[in-house]
Amino acid sequence: MVGLKVLDVKKCMNQLLATDCFDRWQLAEAKIITYVSYVIDGHLTEEYMTGEEMEAEGLQQGECVPYGRVRPLCFDMIKGKRVPKNFRFVLQFPKQEVADFVGNLQGNFTPGDVANLTMNVSFSEGGLFVTTGCTLRMFSMDKSLEQEWDLKVMELFRKMEITVEKIT
């Protein structure tokens, strides 16, 4: 797990809310506090959609909704003349990309060992922060997967030309 402070808040917010950069990621949760509080549970609601509808959209019961499906809603909640009091997005790396990521590593882990790889994006007191997370389906003292995930997230920000610094 690594904690990062985003130095270019405006550019990062634009990437998060106004582009499709994270649309493939799954949204586990969003909490946005402006003049009221909004909480979005990103887990798909059982029986809302038929099996055929879910299959047509590439969704599966028990998963979280792709962030791109709710990004416009989140943008509408945040936009305005005033910045939000705070917010937090819990984003999960897409399942297929987790499999590819883990499969390309030279470690002892298989894609089935990984429950999820997350990136928590939070805004409070004018600062934008990112925290990575790696949840395994088993116990392991091996931190190599977590360290590789941290590097992957930092590389993602580098490719978007968003400056971040590690929080110690």
VOPAGU-2260 file (C-alpha; in pm, 1 decimal, decimal comma):
REM VOPAGU-2260
SITE   aa  ch    i         X         Y         Z
SITE  MET   A    0       0,0       0,0       0,0
SITE  VAL   A    1     124,9     342,9     -88,7
SITE  GLY   A    2     -17,8     683,2      -8,2
SITE  LEU   A    3      17,2     956,0    -267,9
SITE  LYS   A    4     -57,7    1326,5    -266,3
SITE  VAL   A    5    -170,0    1457,9    -603,4
SITE  LEU   A    6       7,8    1785,0    -678,2
SITE  ASP   A    7    -191,5    1875,7    -990,3
SITE  VAL   A    8    -541,9    1855,8    -841,5
SITE  LYS   A    9    -722,5    2026,3   -1129,2
SITE  LYS   A   10    -573,1    1798,7   -1396,1
SITE  CYS   A   11    -640,4    1485,7   -1192,6
SITE  MET   A   12    -999,1    1590,2   -1122,8
SITE  ASN   A   13   -1048,6    1646,5   -1494,3
SITE  GLN   A   14    -916,6    1297,2   -1571,6
SITE  LEU   A   15   -1133,7    1142,4   -1300,3
SITE  LEU   A   16   -1460,3    1323,0   -1374,6
SITE  ALA   A   17   -1451,1    1447,6   -1734,4
SITE  THR   A   18   -1265,4    1178,9   -1931,7
SITE  ASP   A   19   -1300,1     805,4   -1977,8
SITE  CYS   A   20    -959,7     724,5   -1818,0
SITE  PHE   A   21   -1113,6     526,1   -1532,4
SITE  ASP   A   22   -1440,3     421,0   -1698,0
SITE  ARG   A   23   -1336,4      51,7   -1715,3
SITE  TRP   A   24   -1258,4      43,9   -1342,8
SITE  GLN   A   25   -1531,8     -74,7   -1109,4
SITE  LEU   A   26   -1676,3     163,9    -853,1
SITE  ALA   A   27   -1714,7      -6,3    -516,0
SITE  GLU   A   28   -1822,5     311,1    -338,4
SITE  ALA   A   29   -1844,0     686,2    -377,8
SITE  LYS   A   30   -1912,7     933,8    -101,2
SITE  ILE   A   31   -1947,4    1298,8    -195,2
SITE  ILE   A   32   -2018,4    1576,1      53,1
SITE  THR   A   33   -2126,4    1913,2     -80,9
SITE  TYR   A   34   -2429,1    2094,1      66,2
SITE  VAL   A   35   -2573,6    1743,2     117,2
SITE  SER   A   36   -2410,4    1402,3     139,2
SITE  TYR   A   37   -2430,9    1149,1    -142,2
SITE  VAL   A   38   -2336,1     786,1     -99,3
SITE  ILE   A   39   -2322,6     545,4    -391,6
SITE  ASP   A   40   -2289,7     174,0    -326,1
SITE  GLY   A   41   -2138,1      52,1    -650,7
SITE  HIS   A   42   -2243,8    -309,6    -606,3
SITE  LEU   A   43   -2502,9    -411,2    -862,7
SITE  THR   A   44   -2853,0    -441,5    -721,6
SITE  GLU   A   45   -2977,3    -799,1    -750,9
SITE  GLU   A   46   -3272,2    -861,8    -977,5
SITE  TYR   A   47   -3286,7    -503,6   -1108,3
SITE  MET   A   48   -3167,0    -616,7   -1449,0
SITE  THR   A   49   -3250,0    -943,2   -1621,4
SITE  GLY   A   50   -2976,3   -1194,2   -1688,8
SITE  GLU   A   51   -2995,7   -1109,7   -2058,4
SITE  GLU   A   52   -2957,3    -736,5   -1989,3
SITE  MET   A   53   -2658,9    -800,5   -1764,1
SITE  GLU   A   54   -2495,9   -1028,1   -2019,6
SITE  ALA   A   55   -2554,5    -773,3   -2298,5
SITE  GLU   A   56   -2373,4    -509,5   -2091,6
SITE  GLY   A   57   -2094,3    -742,6   -1975,1
SITE  LEU   A   58   -2205,4    -726,1   -1611,6
SITE  GLN   A   59   -2218,3   -1004,2   -1352,1
SITE  GLN   A   60   -2411,9   -1033,8   -1026,8
SITE  GLY   A   61   -2195,1    -964,7    -723,1
SITE  GLU   A   62   -1968,9    -726,0    -911,1
SITE  CYS   A   63   -1948,6    -351,6    -894,9
SITE  VAL   A   64   -2070,1    -120,4   -1166,6
SITE  PRO   A   65   -1815,2      16,5   -1413,1
SITE  TYR   A   66   -1722,0     367,0   -1302,5
SITE  GLY   A   67   -1810,6     501,2   -1646,9
SITE  ARG   A   68   -2176,8     419,9   -1581,6
SITE  VAL   A   69   -2193,7     659,2   -1284,1
SITE  ARG   A   70   -1917,1     907,4   -1367,8
SITE  PRO   A   71   -2158,6    1165,5   -1516,8
SITE  LEU   A   72   -2371,5    1145,5   -1202,1
SITE  CYS   A   73   -2064,4    1197,0    -980,9
SITE  PHE   A   74   -1954,7    1488,7   -1198,9
SITE  ASP   A   75   -2297,5    1652,2   -1158,9
SITE  MET   A   76   -2275,7    1615,8    -781,0
SITE  ILE   A   77   -1932,0    1778,6    -764,5
SITE  LYS   A   78   -1942,8    2050,8   -1029,7
SITE  GLY   A   79   -2021,0    2406,4    -930,0
SITE  LYS   A   80   -1859,2    2723,4    -807,9
SITE  ARG   A   81   -1753,2    2570,1    -478,1
SITE  VAL   A   82   -1532,8    2270,2    -423,3
SITE  PRO   A   83   -1686,6    1979,4    -232,3
SITE  LYS   A   84   -1628,0    1958,1     139,6
SITE  ASN   A   85   -1480,9    1615,6      68,6
SITE  PHE   A   86   -1526,0    1302,1    -137,0
SITE  ARG   A   87   -1394,7     947,5    -164,6
SITE  PHE   A   88   -1404,3     706,2    -456,0
SITE  VAL   A   89   -1310,3     341,7    -410,5
SITE  LEU   A   90   -1213,7     213,5    -753,9
SITE  GLN   A   91   -1124,8    -146,7    -833,8
SITE  PHE   A   92    -898,5    -240,8   -1122,3
SITE  PRO   A   93   -1101,3    -425,5   -1392,7
SITE  LYS   A   94   -1113,2    -803,0   -1333,0
SITE  GLN   A   95    -968,8    -896,8   -1674,8
SITE  GLU   A   96    -686,6    -650,7   -1629,9
SITE  VAL   A   97    -614,3    -796,0   -1283,8
SITE  ALA   A   98    -571,1   -1135,9   -1449,3
SITE  ASP   A   99    -337,2    -989,3   -1712,2
SITE  PHE   A  100    -142,5    -788,6   -1453,8
SITE  VAL   A  101     -90,3   -1084,3   -1218,5
SITE  GLY   A  102     -19,2   -1321,8   -1508,0
SITE  ASN   A  103     263,8   -1098,9   -1631,2
SITE  LEU   A  104     441,3   -1089,4   -1294,1
SITE  GLN   A  105     724,8   -1322,0   -1204,3
SITE  GLY   A  106     579,2   -1400,8    -862,6
SITE  ASN   A  107     404,2   -1676,4    -673,2
SITE  PHE   A  108      52,5   -1539,3    -723,3
SITE  THR   A  109    -218,7   -1645,9    -964,6
SITE  PRO   A  110    -511,4   -1429,7   -1077,1
SITE  GLY   A  111    -738,1   -1644,4    -858,2
SITE  ASP   A  112    -539,0   -1540,9    -549,6
SITE  VAL   A  113    -637,2   -1174,9    -594,2
SITE  ALA   A  114    -974,7   -1054,2    -468,0
SITE  ASN   A  115    -914,4    -700,3    -597,5
SITE  LEU   A  116    -663,0    -427,1    -661,2
SITE  THR   A  117    -794,0     -89,7    -551,1
SITE  MET   A  118    -722,9     277,7    -572,4
SITE  ASN   A  119    -892,6     504,9    -320,1
SITE  VAL   A  120    -915,6     865,2    -434,1
SITE  SER   A  121   -1009,1    1115,6    -165,1
SITE  PHE   A  122   -1037,5    1490,6    -144,3
SITE  SER   A  123   -1035,2    1675,8     185,8
SITE  GLU   A  124    -920,7    2015,3     308,3
SITE  GLY   A  125    -814,6    2114,9     -43,3
SITE  GLY   A  126    -587,5    1813,8     -93,0
SITE  LEU   A  127    -632,1    1518,6    -327,3
SITE  PHE   A  128    -492,8    1186,3    -209,8
SITE  VAL   A  129    -463,2     837,4    -353,4
SITE  THR   A  130    -412,7     518,1    -157,2
SITE  THR   A  131    -353,4     182,5    -320,9
SITE  GLY   A  132    -478,6    -148,1    -189,6
SITE  CYS   A  133    -430,6    -515,5    -266,6
SITE  THR   A  134    -671,8    -772,7    -123,7
SITE  LEU   A  135    -579,7   -1139,8    -149,6
SITE  ARG   A  136    -807,3   -1440,5    -104,9
SITE  MET   A  137    -535,6   -1603,5     105,4
SITE  PHE   A  138    -279,7   -1508,1     366,1
SITE  SER   A  139      68,8   -1430,7     239,5
SITE  MET   A  140     374,3   -1261,7     382,5
SITE  ASP   A  141     491,1   -1198,5      24,4
SITE  LYS   A  142     439,5    -827,9     -51,5
SITE  SER   A  143     571,8    -839,2    -409,1
SITE  LEU   A  144     225,9    -817,9    -567,0
SITE  GLU   A  145     135,1    -519,5    -349,8
SITE  GLN   A  146     461,5    -347,8    -440,3
SITE  GLU   A  147     405,6    -409,0    -812,6
SITE  TRP   A  148      53,1    -269,1    -782,5
SITE  ASP   A  149     188,2      43,7    -613,5
SITE  LEU   A  150     431,9      90,8    -901,5
SITE  LYS   A  151     154,8      33,2   -1157,4
SITE  VAL   A  152     -61,8     306,9   -1003,0
SITE  MET   A  153     229,7     551,0    -989,0
SITE  GLU   A  154     305,1     468,4   -1354,5
SITE  LEU   A  155     -59,1     534,9   -1443,5
SITE  PHE   A  156     -32,3     887,5   -1302,0
SITE  ARG   A  157     300,9     940,2   -1477,9
SITE  LYS   A  158     143,9     844,7   -1812,4
SITE  MET   A  159    -138,6    1091,5   -1750,0
SITE  GLU   A  160     130,2    1351,0   -1670,7
SITE  ILE   A  161      -9,1    1406,1   -1322,0
SITE  THR   A  162     254,4    1473,7   -1058,8
SITE  VAL   A  163     218,6    1283,3    -732,1
SITE  GLU   A  164     440,7    1248,9    -430,5
SITE  LYS   A  165     460,6     966,7    -181,4
SITE  ILE   A  166     324,7    1036,5     163,0
SITE  THR   A  167     553,5     906,9     432,9
